[in-house]
Amino acid sequence: MIEAISNDIFVNSSQGFEQLTTNFDSQINNSTVDNIQSSTAINDVNAPSFGDVLTSMVKGVDKKQDIAEMSIRDLAVGKTNNIQDVVLKLEEADVAFSLLREIRNKLLEGYKEVISMQS
C-alpha cells in the first residue's frame, strides 16, 4: 500500500516537472534576444545618471536620519511614548547610512585601482 502511494506521488511529481520544463522551454523559445534587449534599462535614454542616483541616495539617507532625530526629540519631550517606533527609525537610518558608507568605500576602492593601473 505504501509503495503504491509512493509510486503514485513519484509519477505525479515527474509529470508535473515535465510540464513545468515544457512550459519554460516554450517561453524561452518564444522570446527573442531583441525583445530581451529592448526591455532593459540600458537602452533607456531617460534613465537617471549615476550621479543622480547617488545624489538621491544621499538625500534619502539624510531624510531618514532627520526622521530618526525628530522621533528621539518627540520621545524626549513626551509627544510620543512608542519606544519601538523610535528604535525602528534609528535602525532604518543606521542601515541606510551603513549601505551608503559601503558604496562609498567600494567607489573609492575602484577609483584607487584605476589610478594605480594608470601609473
Secondary structure, DSSP 4 states (H G I P E B T S, - for coil): -HHHHHHHHHHHHHHHHHHHHHHHHHHHHHS-HHHHHHTSGGG-TTPPPHHHHHHHHHHHHHHHHHHHHHHHHHHHHTS---HHHHHHHHHHHHHHHHHHHHHHHHHHHHHHHHHHHH-
